[in-house]
Amino acid sequence: MKELDIVILTQDLPELDLQAGDIGTIVLVHGAGEAFEVEFSTLDGENVAVETLLPNQIRPITRGEIAHVRKLSDVQHSH
């Protein structure tokens, strides 16, 4: 996995209101892939989180997958 790759979260991160299956973008690779800074955003461009994640917490997208939409909790994100 490299910078600007789109990745899938593999575990829930409830403190960030993120769920396994959420889609993020790698914005920085630490070392030779020991960890990754991943940015998560809403579809309308609001930044949700930039989090340092380990390789087992994300995975590349694979052929045949389809995106799914969900609403974030209004506690953290209100318009």
Secondary structure, 3 states (H helix, E strand, C coil): CCCCCEEEECCCEHHHCECCCCEEEEEEEECCCCEEEEEEECCCCCEEEEEEECHHHEEECCCCCCCCCCCCCCCCCCC
